[in-house]
Amino acid sequence: MDGAAAPRSRSRRAPRPLDLVDRDFTASRPDQLWVADMTYVRTWSVWAYVAFVLDVYS
């Protein structure tokens, strides 16, 4: 990944998306609500991006 750009600084971040669940992370059955997050970690040579997708019921 030569030439990969570093993540944006706080002052240049995009606006946050709407909170579609009003911070209510409960589900009464599987496949009712899924959440996701993406983060990055600097390694010795590149930035590694990691994504998580979870079923809230689990």
C-alpha positions as CSV (number, residue, x, y, z in Angstrom):
1,M,0.0,0.0,0.0
2,D,2.7,2.5,-0.9
3,G,1.4,6.0,-1.2
4,A,-1.7,5.4,1.1
5,A,-2.9,8.6,2.6
6,A,-3.1,9.1,6.3
7,P,-6.5,9.7,7.9
8,R,-8.0,13.2,7.9
9,S,-7.3,15.5,10.8
10,R,-10.2,16.4,13.1
11,S,-10.6,19.8,11.5
12,R,-11.3,18.3,8.0
13,R,-13.7,15.5,9.1
14,A,-16.9,14.9,7.3
15,P,-20.1,15.7,9.2
16,R,-21.4,12.8,11.4
17,P,-24.2,10.7,10.0
18,L,-27.6,10.8,11.7
19,D,-28.2,8.6,14.8
20,L,-30.9,6.4,13.3
21,V,-31.5,4.3,16.5
22,D,-31.3,7.2,19.1
23,R,-28.6,5.2,20.9
24,D,-31.0,2.4,21.7
25,F,-28.8,-0.6,21.0
26,T,-31.4,-3.3,21.9
27,A,-33.0,-5.9,19.7
28,S,-35.7,-8.5,20.5
29,R,-34.8,-10.8,17.6
30,P,-31.9,-11.6,15.3
31,D,-31.5,-9.5,12.1
32,Q,-33.5,-6.6,13.6
33,L,-30.6,-4.2,14.1
34,W,-27.1,-4.2,12.8
35,V,-24.3,-1.8,13.7
36,A,-21.0,-1.1,12.0
37,D,-17.8,0.8,12.7
38,M,-14.6,1.4,10.9
39,T,-11.3,2.4,12.4
40,Y,-7.6,2.5,11.5
41,V,-4.4,1.5,13.1
42,R,-0.9,2.7,12.2
43,T,1.5,-0.1,11.6
44,W,5.2,0.1,11.0
45,S,4.8,0.6,7.3
46,V,1.1,1.4,6.5
47,W,-2.3,2.4,7.9
48,A,-4.4,-0.7,8.4
49,Y,-8.2,-0.2,8.2
50,V,-10.5,-2.5,10.1
51,A,-14.3,-2.7,9.8
52,F,-16.7,-4.4,12.3
53,V,-20.3,-5.3,11.6
54,L,-22.4,-6.8,14.4
55,D,-25.9,-8.0,14.9
56,V,-27.1,-6.2,18.1
57,Y,-29.1,-9.2,19.2
58,S,-25.9,-11.3,19.7
